[in-house]
Amino acid sequence: MKNLLLATALLTASTFAAFDAWTSKDGRTAQLELVKTTGEGDDLAGEFRMKNGKTVTIKMADLDETSAENCKLPLPRLSKKMRQPK
């Protein structure tokens, strides 16, 4: 019974994951979920979850302007609330 509840909880949590398109300064785009931000100023970085469950840390300095600004939005947030490029 515990296994069934755990499996249901994991499936439900993954259904609500907010995977968004994040773009690097060199134009590469990936679908990632922002988990948390760390650091301050020039050392600001985001910890992201990939769809395969692995995590990766990316410095804001390595993201394009729009993606870097989106990292500064408060968590949790949904994809539709992300700022769009002007």
N, C-alpha and C positions, 0 to 999 in steps of 0.2 A: 504494500500500500504506500509506503514511504517513497519507493522508487517511482510509482505512478504520479504522486504529488510533485516530486522533484522534476520529473520530465515535463509535466504540465506547466509548472512555473517557468522552466527554462524556455519552453516553446512560446509561452505568452510574453515573456520578457523580450525575446528576440523579435517578436512581431512588432513591438513598439520601438525598436531601435531606430534612431534617426541618422541614417546613412545619407551623407550629403556629398556633393562633388567639391573637392578641394583641389586647387590648382597651384602648382609650384611656379616660381619665377621663370623657369625655362619652358612653361606651357604644358607640362605633364599634368594630367588630371586623374584622380583616384576617388572611388566611393569609400568614404571613411566615416566613422562615428567619433565625434570628439568626446572623450571620456573626462578629461580634466586639463587644466592649464597649470604650468609650473613656472617658477622664476619671475623675474621682474625686468623691466627696461629692455636692454639689448639681449638679455638671457631668456626672454619669454619664449616658452615652447608649449606645444600641445601634445598630449598623449592621445593617440587615435587607436580605435579598434577597427581592424579590417574585417571583411565579411567572413573570412575563414577563422576568426576568433583571435588571431594573433594581434599584439599591440606594437605600435611603432611611435617613437617620439620624433617630432619634426619642429625645428626652430621656426619661429614666426618670420625671421629674416629670410628663410628659404621659400616662403609662400608669396604668391602675388598679393597685391594690395587688398583686393576684396576678401580673399581667404583669410589674410592676416587680421583684417578688421572683424570678420565673423568670429574669430577665435576669442575676441574680447567680449562677445555677447554673453550674458549670464546663462548658466546651465540650470536646469535642463531647458532645452528648447526643441522645437520641432522643425523639420526641414522647411516647411512653408514660411516660417518666421525668419529665415536667414535673409540677410540683406542681399539684394540683387545689384549687379553692377549698373552704374548710371550711364 
